Amino acid sequence: MSINDLEFLHFDSGNWSIEAQKKYLDVPTLIICYQKGEKSKRWDDHPIYLPMLVLPKQKFILMFNYDENE
């Protein structure tokens, strides 16, 4: 199975990212898309969350922190 076989197109089938760029020009916007992950669509019946980060067009600083222990 290739990545093209997977149904990622449904995640951004709306205009959420475009609307975020228009409405929130000066701040980063986090959009979380959800899919059920159904076996009938070749997933394994686990929910799928796809984060989409829409960044502002001006200069900014972005920090990211991740800790598996929490």
DRENFI-978803 format. One record per residue: residue number from 1; residue in three letters; x, y, z of N, C-alpha, C in turn. Coordinates in Angstrom, 3 decimals, decimal comma. Each point is the difference from the previous one (the first is absolute). Layout:
N
<k=NUM; r=ALA; n.px=X; n.py=Y; n.pz=Z; ca.px=X; ca.py=Y; ca.pz=Z; c.px=X; c.py=Y; c.pz=Z>;
...
//
This chain:
70
<k=1; r=MET; n.px=0,841; n.py=-1,170; n.pz=0,000; ca.px=-0,841; ca.py=1,170; ca.pz=0,000; c.px=0,893; c.py=1,242; c.pz=0,000>;
<k=2; r=SER; n.px=-0,299; n.py=0,933; n.pz=-0,854; ca.px=0,776; ca.py=1,242; ca.pz=-0,044; c.px=-0,775; c.py=1,109; c.pz=0,698>;
<k=3; r=ILE; n.px=0,686; n.py=1,088; n.pz=0,262; ca.px=-0,646; ca.py=1,154; ca.pz=0,640; c.px=-1,140; c.py=0,532; c.pz=-0,859>;
<k=4; r=ASN; n.px=0,096; n.py=-0,176; n.pz=-1,311; ca.px=-1,064; ca.py=0,468; ca.pz=-0,892; c.px=-1,266; c.py=-0,821; c.pz=0,149>;
<k=5; r=ASP; n.px=0,118; n.py=-1,235; n.pz=0,499; ca.px=-1,173; ca.py=-0,838; ca.pz=0,206; c.px=-0,805; c.py=0,437; c.pz=1,217>;
<k=6; r=LEU; n.px=0,623; n.py=0,720; n.pz=0,906; ca.px=-0,670; ca.py=0,411; ca.pz=1,224; c.px=-0,856; c.py=1,230; c.pz=-0,257>;
<k=7; r=GLU; n.px=-1,018; n.py=0,137; n.pz=0,777; ca.px=-0,976; ca.py=1,054; ca.pz=-0,264; c.px=0,280; c.py=1,255; c.pz=0,809>;
<k=8; r=PHE; n.px=1,152; n.py=0,611; n.pz=-0,215; ca.px=0,339; ca.py=1,236; ca.pz=0,705; c.px=-0,742; c.py=1,200; c.pz=-0,570>;
<k=9; r=LEU; n.px=-0,533; n.py=-0,104; n.pz=-1,192; ca.px=-0,659; ca.py=1,146; ca.pz=-0,630; c.px=-1,188; c.py=0,490; c.pz=0,811>;
<k=10; r=HIS; n.px=-0,620; n.py=-0,872; n.pz=0,751; ca.px=-1,163; ca.py=0,397; ca.pz=0,784; c.px=0,355; c.py=0,902; c.pz=1,171>;
<k=11; r=PHE; n.px=1,247; n.py=-0,045; n.pz=0,438; ca.px=0,383; ca.py=0,804; ca.pz=1,147; c.px=-0,119; c.py=1,490; c.pz=-0,281>;
<k=12; r=ASP; n.px=0,414; n.py=0,443; n.pz=-1,142; ca.px=-0,058; ca.py=1,427; ca.pz=-0,301; c.px=-0,938; c.py=0,259; c.pz=-1,170>;
<k=13; r=SER; n.px=-1,147; n.py=-0,657; n.pz=0,030; ca.px=-0,962; ca.py=0,215; ca.pz=-1,078; c.px=-0,758; c.py=1,314; c.pz=0,192>;
<k=14; r=GLY; n.px=0,082; n.py=0,575; n.pz=1,196; ca.px=-0,630; ca.py=1,290; ca.pz=0,239; c.px=0,971; c.py=1,124; c.pz=-0,281>;
<k=15; r=ASN; n.px=-0,422; n.py=1,200; n.pz=0,301; ca.px=0,846; ca.py=1,176; ca.pz=-0,218; c.px=0,526; c.py=0,540; c.pz=1,325>;
<k=16; r=TRP; n.px=0,195; n.py=-0,883; n.pz=0,982; ca.px=0,411; ca.py=0,446; ca.pz=1,330; c.px=1,311; c.py=0,751; c.pz=-0,031>;
<k=17; r=SER; n.px=0,985; n.py=-0,529; n.pz=-0,713; ca.px=1,306; ca.py=0,657; ca.pz=-0,002; c.px=-0,050; c.py=1,343; c.pz=-0,715>;
<k=18; r=ILE; n.px=-0,740; n.py=0,086; n.pz=-1,067; ca.px=-0,149; ca.py=1,264; ca.pz=-0,737; c.px=-0,724; c.py=1,020; c.pz=0,861>;
<k=19; r=GLU; n.px=-1,051; n.py=-0,446; n.pz=0,675; ca.px=-0,756; ca.py=0,910; ca.pz=0,861; c.px=0,849; c.py=0,476; c.pz=1,175>;
<k=20; r=ALA; n.px=0,810; n.py=-0,883; n.pz=0,567; ca.px=0,885; ca.py=0,397; ca.pz=1,104; c.px=1,014; c.py=1,043; c.pz=-0,465>;
<k=21; r=GLN; n.px=0,537; n.py=-0,151; n.pz=-1,208; ca.px=0,949; ca.py=0,984; ca.pz=-0,522; c.px=-0,654; c.py=1,360; c.pz=-0,173>;
<k=22; r=LYS; n.px=-1,265; n.py=0,019; n.pz=-0,381; ca.px=-0,705; ca.py=1,274; ca.pz=-0,213; c.px=-0,414; c.py=0,657; c.pz=1,320>;
<k=23; r=LYS; n.px=-0,511; n.py=-0,794; n.pz=0,951; ca.px=-0,540; ca.py=0,551; ca.pz=1,242; c.px=1,068; c.py=0,320; c.pz=1,039>;
<k=24; r=TYR; n.px=1,041; n.py=-0,820; n.pz=0,063; ca.px=0,995; ca.py=0,121; ca.pz=1,065; c.px=1,371; c.py=0,262; c.pz=-0,614>;
<k=25; r=LEU; n.px=0,189; n.py=1,191; n.pz=-0,488; ca.px=1,219; ca.py=0,349; ca.pz=-0,737; c.px=1,257; c.py=0,001; c.pz=0,862>;
<k=26; r=ASP; n.px=-0,131; n.py=0,351; n.pz=1,277; ca.px=1,176; ca.py=0,238; ca.pz=0,839; c.px=0,297; c.py=-1,102; c.pz=1,007>;
<k=27; r=VAL; n.px=-0,779; n.py=-1,067; n.pz=0,002; ca.px=0,211; ca.py=-1,062; ca.pz=0,993; c.px=0,007; c.py=-1,369; c.pz=-0,674>;
<k=28; r=PRO; n.px=0,763; n.py=-0,945; n.pz=0,552; ca.px=-0,065; ca.py=-1,365; ca.pz=-0,515; c.px=-1,347; c.py=-0,617; c.pz=0,385>;
<k=29; r=THR; n.px=-0,517; n.py=-0,837; n.pz=-0,842; ca.px=-1,290; ca.py=-0,645; ca.pz=0,237; c.px=0,178; c.py=-1,506; c.pz=-0,123>;
<k=30; r=LEU; n.px=-0,443; n.py=-0,721; n.pz=1,016; ca.px=0,083; ca.py=-1,454; ca.pz=-0,011; c.px=-1,375; c.py=-0,577; c.pz=-0,321>;
<k=31; r=ILE; n.px=-0,059; n.py=-0,798; n.pz=-1,047; ca.px=-1,230; ca.py=-0,662; ca.pz=-0,408; c.px=0,228; c.py=-1,499; c.pz=0,167>;
<k=32; r=ILE; n.px=-0,881; n.py=-0,667; n.pz=0,724; ca.px=0,108; ca.py=-1,445; ca.pz=0,195; c.px=-1,123; c.py=-0,665; c.pz=-0,790>;
<k=33; r=CYS; n.px=0,383; n.py=-0,814; n.pz=-0,968; ca.px=-0,975; ca.py=-0,734; ca.pz=-0,804; c.px=-0,106; c.py=-1,420; c.pz=0,549>;
<k=34; r=TYR; n.px=-1,205; n.py=-0,548; n.pz=-0,050; ca.px=-0,277; ca.py=-1,317; ca.pz=0,568; c.px=-0,616; c.py=-0,911; c.pz=-1,049>;
<k=35; r=GLN; n.px=0,450; n.py=-1,246; n.pz=-0,021; ca.px=-0,626; ca.py=-1,044; ca.pz=-0,809; c.px=-0,215; c.py=-1,208; c.pz=0,889>;
<k=36; r=LYS; n.px=-1,047; n.py=-0,756; n.pz=-0,270; ca.px=-0,301; ca.py=-1,181; ca.pz=0,813; c.px=1,048; c.py=-1,095; c.pz=-0,154>;
<k=37; r=GLY; n.px=0,615; n.py=-0,116; n.pz=-1,145; ca.px=0,994; ca.py=-1,057; ca.pz=-0,219; c.px=-0,645; c.py=-1,357; c.pz=-0,195>;
<k=38; r=GLU; n.px=-1,060; n.py=-0,039; n.pz=-0,771; ca.px=-0,785; ca.py=-1,219; ca.pz=-0,187; c.px=0,738; c.py=-1,060; c.pz=-0,818>;
<k=39; r=LYS; n.px=-0,216; n.py=-1,267; n.pz=0,364; ca.px=0,608; ca.py=-1,111; ca.pz=-0,745; c.px=-0,485; c.py=-0,026; c.pz=-1,440>;
<k=40; r=SER; n.px=-1,221; n.py=0,404; n.pz=-0,237; ca.px=-0,538; ca.py=-0,003; ca.pz=-1,369; c.px=0,757; c.py=0,956; c.pz=-0,918>;
<k=41; r=LYS; n.px=0,733; n.py=0,947; n.pz=0,602; ca.px=0,808; ca.py=0,942; ca.pz=-0,778; c.px=1,487; c.py=-0,311; c.pz=0,132>;
<k=42; r=ARG; n.px=0,299; n.py=-1,252; n.pz=0,336; ca.px=1,366; ca.py=-0,529; ca.pz=0,083; c.px=0,818; c.py=0,579; c.pz=1,153>;
<k=43; r=TRP; n.px=-0,662; n.py=0,420; n.pz=1,075; ca.px=0,675; ca.py=0,399; ca.pz=1,222; c.px=-0,188; c.py=-1,132; c.pz=1,005>;
<k=44; r=ASP; n.px=0,365; n.py=0,199; n.pz=1,247; ca.px=-0,082; ca.py=-1,089; ca.pz=0,972; c.px=-0,967; c.py=0,289; c.pz=1,153>;
<k=45; r=ASP; n.px=-1,070; n.py=0,705; n.pz=-0,276; ca.px=-1,033; ca.py=0,334; ca.pz=0,991; c.px=0,526; c.py=0,808; c.pz=1,185>;
<k=46; r=HIS; n.px=1,012; n.py=0,820; n.pz=-0,240; ca.px=0,499; ca.py=0,925; ca.pz=1,016; c.px=-0,246; c.py=1,417; c.pz=-0,495>;
<k=47; r=PRO; n.px=-0,387; n.py=0,909; n.pz=0,899; ca.px=-0,195; ca.py=1,388; ca.pz=-0,429; c.px=1,307; c.py=0,611; c.pz=-0,485>;
<k=48; r=ILE; n.px=-0,119; n.py=0,870; n.pz=-0,975; ca.px=1,160; ca.py=0,658; ca.pz=-0,593; c.px=-0,164; c.py=1,503; c.pz=0,202>;
<k=49; r=TYR; n.px=0,995; n.py=0,634; n.pz=0,589; ca.px=-0,006; ca.py=1,447; ca.pz=0,190; c.px=1,162; c.py=0,572; c.pz=-0,796>;
<k=50; r=LEU; n.px=-0,296; n.py=0,949; n.pz=-0,850; ca.px=1,026; ca.py=0,619; ca.pz=-0,828; c.px=0,075; c.py=1,483; c.pz=0,343>;
<k=51; r=PRO; n.px=1,076; n.py=0,427; n.pz=0,665; ca.px=0,130; ca.py=1,429; ca.pz=0,317; c.px=0,487; c.py=0,780; c.pz=-1,219>;
<k=52; r=MET; n.px=-0,587; n.py=1,156; n.pz=-0,186; ca.px=0,399; ca.py=0,896; ca.pz=-1,081; c.px=0,326; c.py=1,355; c.pz=0,634>;
<k=53; r=LEU; n.px=1,209; n.py=0,453; n.pz=-0,158; ca.px=0,415; ca.py=1,276; ca.pz=0,581; c.px=0,074; c.py=1,037; c.pz=-1,110>;
<k=54; r=VAL; n.px=-0,831; n.py=1,026; n.pz=0,109; ca.px=-0,005; ca.py=1,099; ca.pz=-0,966; c.px=0,802; c.py=1,134; c.pz=0,613>;
<k=55; r=LEU; n.px=1,094; n.py=0,339; n.pz=-0,648; ca.px=0,923; ca.py=0,998; ca.pz=0,552; c.px=-0,240; c.py=1,380; c.pz=-0,601>;
<k=56; r=PRO; n.px=0,239; n.py=1,063; n.pz=0,786; ca.px=-0,143; ca.py=1,357; ca.pz=-0,529; c.px=1,088; c.py=0,294; c.pz=-1,026>;
<k=57; r=LYS; n.px=-0,246; n.py=0,999; n.pz=-0,818; ca.px=0,945; ca.py=0,326; ca.pz=-1,069; c.px=1,166; c.py=0,855; c.pz=0,464>;
<k=58; r=GLN; n.px=-0,128; n.py=0,669; n.pz=1,152; ca.px=1,114; ca.py=0,826; ca.pz=0,462; c.px=0,985; c.py=-0,850; c.pz=0,786>;
<k=59; r=LYS; n.px=1,096; n.py=0,602; n.pz=0,425; ca.px=1,016; ca.py=-0,709; ca.pz=0,768; c.px=-0,535; c.py=-0,332; c.pz=1,388>;
<k=60; r=PHE; n.px=0,402; n.py=-1,138; n.pz=0,520; ca.px=-0,440; ca.py=-0,419; ca.pz=1,317; c.px=0,975; c.py=-1,064; c.pz=0,520>;
<k=61; r=ILE; n.px=-0,133; n.py=-0,321; n.pz=1,268; ca.px=0,800; ca.py=-1,056; ca.pz=0,612; c.px=-0,956; c.py=-1,110; c.pz=0,400>;
<k=62; r=LEU; n.px=0,374; n.py=-1,220; n.pz=-0,316; ca.px=-0,830; ca.py=-1,154; ca.pz=0,328; c.px=0,821; c.py=-0,978; c.pz=0,828>;
<k=63; r=MET; n.px=-0,525; n.py=-0,364; n.pz=1,173; ca.px=0,673; ca.py=-0,986; ca.pz=0,846; c.px=-0,906; c.py=-1,214; c.pz=0,115>;
<k=64; r=PHE; n.px=0,599; n.py=-1,171; n.pz=0,031; ca.px=-0,763; ca.py=-1,232; ca.pz=0,117; c.px=0,636; c.py=-0,851; c.pz=1,083>;
<k=65; r=ASN; n.px=-0,824; n.py=-0,580; n.pz=0,861; ca.px=0,503; ca.py=-0,855; ca.pz=1,055; c.px=-0,848; c.py=-1,256; c.pz=0,054>;
<k=66; r=TYR; n.px=0,645; n.py=-1,145; n.pz=0,143; ca.px=-0,708; ca.py=-1,269; ca.pz=0,072; c.px=0,651; c.py=-0,846; c.pz=1,079>;
<k=67; r=ASP; n.px=-0,807; n.py=-0,600; n.pz=0,866; ca.px=0,524; ca.py=-0,852; ca.pz=1,053; c.px=-0,854; c.py=-1,253; c.pz=0,094>;
<k=68; r=GLU; n.px=0,587; n.py=-1,145; n.pz=-0,248; ca.px=-0,744; ca.py=-1,263; ca.pz=0,049; c.px=-0,347; c.py=-0,405; c.pz=1,422>;
<k=69; r=ASN; n.px=0,676; n.py=0,544; n.pz=0,977; ca.px=-0,198; ca.py=-0,439; ca.pz=1,393; c.px=-1,246; c.py=0,589; c.pz=0,641>;
<k=70; r=GLU; n.px=-0,649; n.py=0,913; n.pz=-0,631; ca.px=-1,185; ca.py=0,613; ca.pz=0,625; c.px=-1,260; c.py=-0,608; c.pz=-0,526>;
//
